[in-house]
Amino acid sequence: MKQSTFILLLSCLAFLIAGLLLDGYLVDIHRNGLAYWISSDGPEYYRLYDTYSQLGAFDQGVFHIPPEYLPALLSVGAPVILLAIQDGHIWLTIISNILFFGFALYSLLNALPGKTSRAAILAQMFLFPYTIPGLFSVNKEIWCISATLLFSTFLLTKKKRHLLLALFCAFLSRYYLLVDFLVIISFMYSLRRLRRKRQQRSLFILAGAAFSLSLPSLINLIPNYNAEEQVLADGRATQLFNMVMEHGLYIAAYPLKLIMLCSAKLLNFLTGNLDFDNRLFDHVELLVSVFSAIVLVRSLQILKHHPSHIVRQFLLIGLLSPFPLLWAPTYHWRYYIFSTVFLCVGLAINRENRAINTIPLQIKG
């Protein structure tokens, strides 16, 4: 057995035992709000579960939910449904979190080209500040990480089962991640038809420009687009981004917005605008911001030095995958952390000493 695989299996077993032993305690902290220390929305999901339980939404079981409750429950997604299946306990949530994350990381470890890259991605994923808290709480971030690890495995193995599992985990995370993965696949198939780099660059530019020009019309079709309070490191920056996008220049604003969102909590902390008492999870999100900023800077440095094709592919996917989504008025980096995971995979592969040839994207059974 590979050393990295052994470490992963041992860690998952330890997490599983700890989670099952702490089930009662974890239920309590999700009820009283202390789980905000380890989950961005865990107590809110638990409150929604209690609310729908009192309304009788689960009286006939989760497979016979009255139609009037379905739209709201589907929009919330997996967290509330899992709580309903286990009558408010968290043990099934913990088992699901650990099993899916463990299998996703195990699959990627087996797909990576060598021991160095396996050790690197293993370390990166356990150091990722969302990972360990996400395994022990009701949240969507761990599903997002698992989905991206599985999608990365698909890009390396070309096996359909990895793609289907990635799409399933993406759906359990947030529906737009499922859409984003499908956009990535469609775009990569289009690129395969173009042999010349100049043609590929032209496709990138034309697609980005077309989306940017159509965005003002799309925004007008979305009800209450500006209703959500928009908070970033600088409120004037938010207004500037909106103004630029409304004039069809989203493609020009995207790089700056990506960098600012990635480092938003760090910028807030450095300027003294991060109030830890107001939002407990900001402690974790500050660490996520620092981690993501380091990964982003390192990725840009590597791209400047002409890495191998597969490394460049993952780094570009990491940098460009939020493009279909980043225009939305949601200024929380946790919605886009799949970008950081893609970058981590690229950085891990780059650590291999030998060059890696291009791996054409093909779907196999």
N, C-alpha and C positions, 0 to 999 in steps of 0.2 A: 504494500500500500504506500502511495506517495506521502511524503511527510506533510505537505500542505493539506491533503485530504484527511489525514489522521488528526491533525490539529483542528480542522473544521468539525469533524464528527465528534470529537471529544468536547469541543466548545458547545456545540448544539445540544449534546446530551446534558452537560452541566446546566445550560440555560433552561432546558426542559424540566429538569428536576427542581431547580430553583423556582421556576414559574409555577409549577404545580403546588409546591409547598407554600408559596406566597399568595395563592388564589384568594383567600379571604381578605388578606391585607390589601391586595390590589383592588378588590371590589370596594373596600372602604374608602380608599383614597380617590377612586373615580367618583364616588358618591359625594364626598365632602370637598372635592375640588383640589386636593393636594396633588392629584395626578397631572395638574398643569405644569408641574416641575419636569415631567418626563414626556408629556404629550401635548401637542398644540391644541387639540380639540377633544381629547378623551373624555373629560367630565361632561362636555356638551353632548357628545354622543350618548353617554349614559343617561343624561337628563332626558334626551329625546326618547330613549328606550323606555324609561319610566313613564313618560307622558303617553306614548302610544299604548303601553301596557294598560294604563288606567283607562284609556279610551276604549279598550277591548279589541285593539287591532290584531292581537295575537291569541285571542281566546280559542280559535279553531286551528291554531298552529300556523307556522310561518308560510306553509304552502296553500293556505286558504285565507289570505289576508283580504279583507273587504276592499272592493275596487276604489272606494273613496280615499283610502290611505296609501294606495300603491304609488302614485306619482311622487309624493313627498318622501316615502321610504326608498324608492329607487334613486332619487336625487342624493340622498344621504349615503346610500350604498351599503357596502359589506359590514361596517362596524355595528350598526343597529341590528341588522339581520342576524349576525353571529351571536349577539347578546340575546336576541329573542330565542334562538335555537337552544341556548344553554340556560334559559330562565334567569338571566342576569348575572350568572357567573362569568369568569373571564378565562377559565382554563382552556376552553376550546379556542378562544382568540389567540392565546399564547401558543398553543400547539400549532394552529394554522400559521401564525407569524413565523415560528421557528422552522417548521417543516418546509414551507414555501421558500423562505429566504435560504435555508440550508441547502435545499435541492438546487436552487438557482445558482448559488455560489459554487456548489459542487460541480454542476454542469459546466460552468465557465472555467473552473480550474482544469477540468479534463480537456477542454477545447483549446486552452492556451498553449503556446509553442514550447515552453520550457520551464525549468524549475525557478528561474529568476522571476519571470513574469507571474508565475503562480504565487510565489511568496509576496510579491509586490501587491497584487490585487487583494490577497488575503489580509495583509496589513492595512491597506487603504480602507477596505470595507469595515473592518473592526474599529478603525480609528475614525471613520465617518461618524460625526456626533449624533446622527439620527438613528444609527443602527441598533445599539444595545438598548437605549430607552424605548425604541420602537418595538423591540421584541417583547417587552413586558407591559405594553399599554395598548389601549384601543386607539388606533390611528390608521391613517392611509399612507403615510410616508414609507413604511416598511414594504407595503405592496408596490409602491412606485419603484423602490430600489430593486425589489425582486423581479419586477417586470422588465426593468432595464438590463439587469444581469442576464435574464433569459433571452432578451432580444439581441444582446451582444453575442451570446452563445450561438444564436441562429445565424448571425452574420459570419461567424467563424465556421460553423459546422454545416450550414445550409440544410439543416434537418427540420422538417415541417413540425414535428412535435414541440421543438423549442419555440417556434413561432407561435403555435396555438396556445401554449402555456403562457408565453409573454403577453399575448393579447388578452387572455383570461385574467391574468394578474393586473394588467393595465385597466381593464374594466372594473375590477374590484377597487382599484385605486381611485381614478377619476376618468370619466368617459372621454375627456379630451385627450388624454394620453393615448388611448386606443386610436383615436383619429390621427394623432401625431405619428404614431408608429406606421400606420397605413400610408400616410403621406411620405414618410421616409422610404418605404419599400417602393412605392410608385415612382418616386424621384430617382432612386438607384437603378430601377429597371430602365428608365428613360436615359440615364447616363450611359448605361451599357451599350445602347444603340449608337452612341457617339464615340468614335474612336479617338478623335483629336482633342487635345486639352483645350484648344481655343474654342471648339464647339461646346465643350462642357462648361467652360466659363461663361460663354454667351447664354447658355441655358439657365445658369444660375442667375445671371443679371436680368434676363428677360422675365423669368418667373418672379423674381423679387420685385421688379418694377411693376409688373402687371398686378401683383397682389397689393402693392402699395397704392397704386392708382385706384383700385377697386375698393380699398378699405373704407374711405369716407362714406360710400354708398352702403356698405355692409353695416357700418356702425349705426347708421340711421335706422336700420331695420331692427336693431336690438332694443327691446323695451328697457327703459330706466338705465341706459348705459352709464350715465354719469351719477346715478343715485348713490352708489357706494362711496363712502368716504375714502379718498385717495391720499395715502400717506407715504412719503418717501423721505430720503435724507433731507431734501429741500423741497418744500411745497411748490416753489416757483419752477423747479425742474419738472414737476408733474404737469403743470400748466403748459410748459414749453413742449413737452412730449405730445400732449393732446393737440396742441395747435399745429405742430409739424405733421402729425398723422392725419389731421383733418384736411391738410393741404396735399395729401397724397405723397408725402415724403417719408413714410415709415421706414423704407429701406435705408435712408440716411441716418435716421435716429436709432435704428436697431442696435448697432454696436455699442453706443454710449449707454443706452438703456440696459443692455445686457450686463455691462460692467457695473453700472450703478446698482442694479438689483442684486447682483451677486455679492457685492460688498456693502449693501445698505446698512445692515446691523453694525458692521465694523465702523462705517462712517458715522452712524448715530452715536456709537460708543465714544469715538475719538472726539466728537464735538460736544459730548456731555448731554446728548438728547435721548439716551436710552434709560428708561425708568424701569428697573428690574422689579420694583414693588407693584407696578401697574400691571405687568404681564409676566408671570413667573417663567414661562417657556422662553423668554428672551435670553436667558442664560445659555440655553442650548443653541438657539438660533444665532447668537453671537459667535459661538464656536463653529457652527456650520458656515457662517459668513467668512470667518478666517480661513477655514479649511478650503472652501470653494474658491476664494480669492487666490490662495497659494496654488491650487490646481490649475486655475485659469492662467495665471502668469507663467507657470511652468510649461503649459501647453503651447502658449504663444511663442515662448522661447524655442521650443523644439520645432515648431512649424517653420521657423526662420532658417533652420539648418537642414532642410530637405530630408525628412525622415523617410522610412520605407513606406510603400504604398498603403499597407494595411494600417500602419500607425497614423498616417495622414488621414486615411478614411475615418477612423474613429475620432480623431481630434476635430475634423471638420463636421462630423455628425454632432459631436458635443457642442460645438460653437454655433451651428446653424439649426439644430433641431428645435429650439424654442421659437424660431422665427414665425411659424404659423400661429403662435399663441401669445407672444409677448406684447401685443398691442392691447390686450385686455386690461381693464382698470383694476387689476389685482396685483398689489405691490408686496407680495410675500414670496421670497425666493423658494420656499418649500414646494410651491406649485411647479417649479422648474428644475428640481434637483436631479431629474433624469439626465440633464445636461452634464452635471458634474460626474455622474457615474460613467457616462460614455467617455469623458475625458480621462477618468481614472483607468479605464481599460486600455485606452491608447497609451497612457504613460507606462502602464505595466508592461505592455508588449514592447515598448521602446527600450526597456531595460535589458532585453535579451541582446547578447553580444552579436549574434549572427543576424544578417539581413533576412527579412521575410518577404517572400514574393507576393504578388497580388493574388487575392483569393476571389475569383469571380462569384457574383451573387447568383446562386441557383437554388431552387427549391426542390428538395428531394424528399422522398417518403421516409 
